Amino acid sequence: MVRAKVTVSTRTLEWKCLESRPDSKHLYYGRFILSPLRKGQAETIGIAIRKALLGEIEGTCITRVKSENVPHEYSTRTGIQESVHEILMNLKDIVLRSKLYGTCEASICARGPGYVTAQDIILPTYVEIVDNTQHIASLIEPIHFCIGLEIERSRGYLHKIPQSCQARSYPIDAVFTPVRNVNHSIHSYGNENEKEEILFLEIWTNGSLTPKEALHEASRNLIDLFLRFLHKEEAKCPFENNQHPIALSPFHDKLNKPRKTQESIFIDQSELSPRVYNCLKRSNIYTLLDLLNNSQENLMKMQHLHLEDVKQILGILENDFKIDFPNTKFELR
């Protein structure tokens, strides 16, 4: 049983892992409690942590298949028992664990007759398969089965529009969230004047991480979201001094920003792609000032940040803020 304590005023909150078990290779279950909470706090925490568990945790999925020998998604191929569509659905169900940022390539090369399983996927070292026995295809003749895969780490749900099939590339819908379900319930006790509550959490994951790991990550993500409200400098509200409300574009009022204003502008307000934003955040860059304190050379040295990403950052600074990095070594085109 896992326990952790934190003291709030004169009250000591304690959370426990009451139960944690794998129901199968693709389903892990955990049950946790947090107590004692004041009346109403359990509902506040329960709703927030449930939404964070279901929407703020990243997962890894196969999102695209490439094959030169497949005319379209609903075709069949001689020597393979399954249709192409069935193979795509089997690949969609593969559960992966990774430290990937963005996308990467993988492949399958097998020869029949025999079964093609997740074990046959050739992956980068930073991507792992949770269950190597997951079925992909049945080869009933001595044929070669070779396909390319695109793997992506993200969050939420990705609905792929089949717009690139002309290049023999077939998108797959992806459910990135590794948390399959969350329940929370509240138990109240004590007299009417001093009522206290216990929050119960039940978490099911797909096996790529444990419920305890999911709870830790969701909590960290919630803290990260709220930290900006504790920033010592806050952006001036447009409604102060009897100003009329106006429609603000991202990074509004962009020219000649003073230092204190730069501190109050967070990079997630920009049009940066989610992958670039995550790379900057992992390097402790949260505000415009943090970004301006880095040189181009520093940006290029950041892990998983590529030349095109740095061009995107510089383009936003140039177009939105009229700010140029010194010693530019490449043109923004």
C-alpha positions as CSV (number, residue, x, y, z in Angstrom):
1,M,0.0,0.0,0.0
2,V,1.4,3.4,-1.0
3,R,0.9,6.4,1.3
4,A,1.8,10.1,1.1
5,K,1.1,12.9,3.4
6,V,0.8,16.7,3.0
7,T,-0.1,19.1,5.7
8,V,-2.5,21.9,4.9
9,S,-2.8,24.4,7.8
10,T,-3.5,22.1,10.8
11,R,-4.9,19.3,8.7
12,T,-2.8,16.5,7.4
13,L,-4.1,15.1,4.0
14,E,-3.2,11.6,3.3
15,W,-3.5,9.6,0.0
16,K,-3.3,5.8,-0.2
17,C,-3.3,3.3,-3.0
18,L,-5.8,0.8,-1.7
19,E,-5.5,-1.6,-4.6
20,S,-3.4,-2.0,-7.8
21,R,-3.6,-4.9,-10.2
22,P,-3.3,-5.9,-13.8
23,D,-6.6,-7.4,-15.0
24,S,-4.9,-8.2,-18.4
25,K,-2.0,-7.1,-20.5
26,H,-4.1,-4.3,-21.8
27,L,-6.0,-3.3,-18.6
28,Y,-4.6,-2.1,-15.3
29,Y,-6.8,-1.1,-12.3
30,G,-6.0,1.0,-9.3
31,R,-8.1,2.4,-6.4
32,F,-7.0,5.4,-4.3
33,I,-8.3,7.6,-1.5
34,L,-7.5,11.1,-0.4
35,S,-8.6,12.4,3.1
36,P,-9.6,14.2,5.2
37,L,-11.1,16.9,3.0
38,R,-13.4,19.8,3.9
39,K,-16.9,19.7,2.7
40,G,-16.9,20.4,-1.1
41,Q,-13.2,19.9,-1.7
42,A,-13.6,16.2,-2.7
43,E,-15.9,17.2,-5.6
44,T,-13.6,20.0,-6.7
45,I,-10.5,17.7,-6.7
46,G,-12.4,14.7,-8.2
47,I,-13.7,16.5,-11.2
48,A,-10.4,18.2,-11.9
49,I,-8.2,15.1,-11.6
50,R,-10.7,13.0,-13.7
51,K,-10.5,15.5,-16.5
52,A,-6.8,15.7,-16.3
53,L,-6.5,11.8,-16.3
54,L,-8.7,11.6,-19.4
55,G,-7.4,14.6,-21.3
56,E,-4.0,15.7,-20.2
57,I,-1.9,12.5,-20.3
58,E,0.1,11.7,-23.5
59,G,0.1,8.3,-25.1
60,T,1.8,6.7,-28.1
61,C,0.0,5.2,-31.1
62,I,0.5,4.0,-34.7
63,T,-1.1,6.7,-36.8
64,R,-0.2,5.8,-40.4
65,V,0.7,2.8,-42.5
66,K,2.7,3.0,-45.8
67,S,2.7,0.2,-48.4
68,E,3.5,0.1,-52.1
69,N,1.4,-3.1,-52.7
70,V,-2.0,-1.9,-51.4
71,P,-4.2,0.0,-53.9
72,H,-6.7,1.2,-51.3
73,E,-7.8,0.6,-47.7
74,Y,-10.6,-1.8,-48.4
75,S,-8.7,-4.1,-50.7
76,T,-7.4,-7.6,-50.1
77,R,-4.1,-9.1,-50.9
78,T,-3.4,-12.7,-52.1
79,G,-1.8,-14.8,-49.4
80,I,-3.1,-12.7,-46.5
81,Q,-6.2,-13.9,-44.6
82,E,-7.2,-10.4,-43.3
83,S,-8.3,-7.5,-45.4
84,V,-6.2,-4.3,-45.4
85,H,-8.9,-2.6,-43.3
86,E,-8.7,-5.4,-40.7
87,I,-4.9,-5.1,-40.5
88,L,-5.2,-1.3,-40.0
89,M,-7.6,-2.0,-37.1
90,N,-5.2,-4.5,-35.6
91,L,-2.4,-2.0,-35.8
92,K,-4.6,0.6,-34.1
93,D,-5.0,-1.7,-31.1
94,I,-1.2,-2.1,-30.6
95,V,-0.3,-0.6,-27.2
96,L,3.0,1.3,-27.1
97,R,5.1,2.9,-24.4
98,S,7.6,5.6,-25.3
99,K,9.7,8.6,-24.5
100,L,9.0,10.0,-28.0
101,Y,8.4,13.7,-28.7
102,G,6.4,14.1,-31.9
103,T,6.6,11.3,-34.5
104,C,9.0,8.6,-35.6
105,E,9.2,5.8,-38.2
106,A,8.9,2.0,-37.7
107,S,8.4,-1.0,-40.0
108,I,7.4,-4.6,-40.3
109,C,9.1,-7.1,-42.6
110,A,7.9,-10.8,-42.4
111,R,7.6,-13.8,-44.6
112,G,4.8,-16.3,-44.7
113,P,3.3,-18.6,-44.0
114,G,2.8,-17.7,-40.4
115,Y,1.4,-15.1,-38.1
116,V,2.5,-11.5,-37.9
117,T,2.4,-10.1,-34.4
118,A,3.5,-7.0,-32.6
119,Q,6.8,-8.7,-32.0
120,D,7.6,-8.3,-35.7
121,I,7.5,-4.5,-35.5
122,I,11.0,-3.0,-35.9
123,L,11.0,0.0,-33.5
124,P,13.4,2.7,-32.3
125,T,15.0,2.0,-29.0
126,Y,12.9,4.7,-27.2
127,V,9.6,3.0,-28.1
128,E,8.4,-0.3,-26.5
129,I,5.6,-2.7,-27.1
130,V,3.4,-3.5,-24.1
131,D,2.2,-6.9,-25.5
132,N,4.3,-8.6,-28.1
133,T,1.6,-11.2,-28.8
134,Q,-1.0,-8.8,-30.3
135,H,-2.1,-10.1,-33.6
136,I,-1.6,-8.1,-36.8
137,A,-2.1,-10.5,-39.8
138,S,-2.1,-14.1,-40.9
139,L,0.1,-15.0,-43.9
140,I,-1.3,-18.2,-45.5
141,E,1.2,-18.3,-48.4
142,P,5.0,-17.8,-48.7
143,I,4.8,-14.1,-49.5
144,H,6.7,-11.1,-48.2
145,F,4.8,-8.7,-45.9
146,C,6.6,-5.4,-45.7
147,I,5.0,-2.1,-44.5
148,G,6.1,1.2,-43.0
149,L,4.6,2.7,-39.9
150,E,4.4,6.2,-38.5
151,I,4.2,6.4,-34.7
152,E,3.1,9.5,-32.9
153,R,3.0,10.6,-29.2
154,S,0.2,13.1,-28.4
155,R,-2.9,13.4,-26.2
156,G,-6.6,13.1,-26.7
157,Y,-8.2,11.7,-29.9
158,L,-6.9,12.1,-33.4
159,H,-9.3,11.6,-36.3
160,K,-7.3,11.1,-39.5
161,I,-8.7,12.3,-42.8
162,P,-7.7,10.0,-45.6
163,Q,-6.2,12.7,-47.8
164,S,-2.8,11.2,-48.6
165,C,-3.8,7.8,-49.9
166,Q,-2.5,8.6,-53.3
167,A,1.0,8.1,-51.9
168,R,0.0,4.6,-50.7
169,S,-0.2,6.1,-47.2
170,Y,-3.1,5.1,-45.0
171,P,-4.0,7.1,-41.8
172,I,-5.3,5.5,-38.7
173,D,-7.5,7.1,-36.1
174,A,-5.7,7.2,-32.7
175,V,-6.9,7.3,-29.1
176,F,-3.7,8.6,-27.4
177,T,-5.0,8.7,-23.9
178,P,-3.7,5.7,-21.9
179,V,-6.4,6.1,-19.3
180,R,-9.5,4.0,-20.3
181,N,-11.9,5.1,-17.5
182,V,-12.0,7.0,-14.3
183,N,-14.6,6.9,-11.5
184,H,-14.6,9.1,-8.4
185,S,-16.9,8.9,-5.4
186,I,-17.2,10.8,-2.1
187,H,-17.8,9.5,1.4
188,S,-18.9,12.1,4.0
189,Y,-18.6,11.7,7.8
190,G,-18.7,13.7,11.0
191,N,-21.4,16.0,12.4
192,E,-23.2,18.7,10.4
193,N,-20.9,21.5,11.6
194,E,-17.6,19.7,11.0
195,K,-18.3,17.5,8.1
196,E,-15.3,15.9,6.4
197,E,-15.0,14.0,3.1
198,I,-13.0,11.1,1.7
199,L,-12.4,11.1,-2.1
200,F,-12.2,7.6,-3.8
201,L,-10.6,7.3,-7.2
202,E,-10.8,4.3,-9.5
203,I,-8.5,4.4,-12.6
204,W,-8.2,1.9,-15.5
205,T,-5.3,2.2,-17.9
206,N,-4.3,0.4,-21.1
207,G,-1.1,-1.1,-19.6
208,S,1.3,1.5,-21.1
209,L,1.5,3.0,-17.6
210,T,0.1,2.0,-14.2
211,P,-2.8,3.8,-12.6
212,K,-0.4,5.3,-10.0
213,E,1.9,6.6,-12.8
214,A,-1.2,8.1,-14.5
215,L,-2.3,9.8,-11.3
216,H,1.2,11.3,-10.8
217,E,1.3,12.6,-14.4
218,A,-2.2,14.0,-14.3
219,S,-1.4,15.8,-11.0
220,R,1.8,17.3,-12.4
221,N,0.0,18.5,-15.5
222,L,-2.7,20.2,-13.4
223,I,0.0,21.9,-11.3
224,D,1.7,23.0,-14.5
225,L,-1.6,24.5,-15.8
226,F,-2.2,26.5,-12.6
227,L,1.4,27.7,-11.9
228,R,1.0,30.7,-14.2
229,F,-1.6,32.1,-11.9
230,L,1.1,32.4,-9.2
231,H,3.4,34.4,-11.5
232,K,4.5,37.6,-9.8
233,E,3.5,39.8,-12.8
234,E,0.1,39.5,-14.2
235,A,-1.1,40.7,-17.6
236,K,-3.2,43.8,-17.5
237,C,-6.8,43.1,-17.9
238,P,-8.4,45.0,-20.9
239,F,-11.4,45.8,-18.7
240,E,-9.4,47.8,-16.2
241,N,-9.6,51.6,-16.2
242,N,-13.1,51.5,-17.8
243,Q,-11.7,50.2,-21.1
244,H,-14.2,48.5,-23.5
245,P,-13.7,44.8,-24.1
246,I,-11.9,44.1,-27.3
247,A,-11.2,40.9,-29.3
248,L,-7.5,40.0,-28.7
249,S,-5.4,38.0,-31.1
250,P,-2.7,35.7,-29.8
251,F,0.2,37.8,-28.4
252,H,-1.9,41.0,-28.6
253,D,-0.3,44.5,-28.5
254,K,3.0,43.1,-29.8
255,L,5.3,46.1,-30.6
256,N,8.1,47.1,-28.3
257,K,7.2,45.0,-25.3
258,P,8.9,46.1,-22.0
259,R,10.6,43.4,-19.9
260,K,7.8,43.1,-17.3
261,T,5.2,42.6,-20.1
262,Q,7.4,40.0,-21.7
263,E,7.4,38.1,-18.4
264,S,3.6,37.9,-18.4
265,I,3.2,36.6,-21.9
266,F,3.2,32.8,-22.0
267,I,4.3,30.9,-25.1
268,D,1.2,28.7,-25.1
269,Q,-0.7,31.8,-26.3
270,S,1.1,31.7,-29.6
271,E,0.6,29.7,-32.7
272,L,3.4,27.3,-32.0
273,S,2.7,23.7,-32.8
274,P,2.0,21.5,-29.8
275,R,5.3,19.6,-30.3
276,V,7.4,22.7,-30.4
277,Y,5.6,24.1,-27.3
278,N,6.3,20.8,-25.4
279,C,10.0,21.0,-26.4
280,L,10.3,24.5,-25.1
281,K,8.4,23.7,-21.9
282,R,10.7,20.8,-21.2
283,S,13.6,23.3,-21.4
284,N,11.9,25.5,-18.8
285,I,10.8,28.1,-21.3
286,Y,7.3,29.3,-20.4
287,T,7.2,33.0,-21.2
288,L,8.3,35.4,-24.0
289,L,11.1,36.6,-21.8
290,D,12.4,33.0,-21.2
291,L,12.5,32.6,-25.0
292,L,14.3,35.9,-25.6
293,N,16.9,34.9,-23.0
294,N,18.0,32.1,-25.4
295,S,20.1,32.5,-28.5
296,Q,19.4,30.7,-31.8
297,E,22.3,28.4,-31.0
298,N,20.7,27.4,-27.7
299,L,17.4,26.7,-29.4
300,M,19.2,24.5,-32.0
301,K,20.8,22.5,-29.1
302,M,17.5,21.7,-27.5
303,Q,16.5,18.0,-27.7
304,H,14.0,17.2,-30.4
305,L,13.9,20.8,-31.7
306,H,14.8,20.9,-35.4
307,L,15.8,23.6,-37.8
308,E,12.2,24.0,-39.1
309,D,11.0,24.4,-35.5
310,V,13.5,27.1,-34.8
311,K,12.4,28.8,-38.1
312,Q,8.8,28.6,-36.8
313,I,9.7,30.2,-33.5
314,L,11.7,33.0,-35.2
315,G,8.9,33.6,-37.7
316,I,6.4,34.2,-34.8
317,L,8.8,36.5,-33.0
318,E,9.4,38.5,-36.2
319,N,5.8,38.6,-37.4
320,D,4.0,39.0,-34.1
321,F,6.5,41.0,-32.1
322,K,8.8,42.6,-34.7
323,I,11.7,41.0,-32.7
324,D,14.8,39.6,-34.5
325,F,17.3,37.3,-32.9
326,P,20.8,38.6,-33.5
327,N,23.3,36.9,-35.8
328,T,20.6,35.1,-37.8
329,K,22.3,32.3,-39.7
330,F,19.5,31.3,-42.0
331,E,16.7,33.0,-43.8
332,L,13.0,32.6,-42.9
333,R,11.3,31.4,-46.0
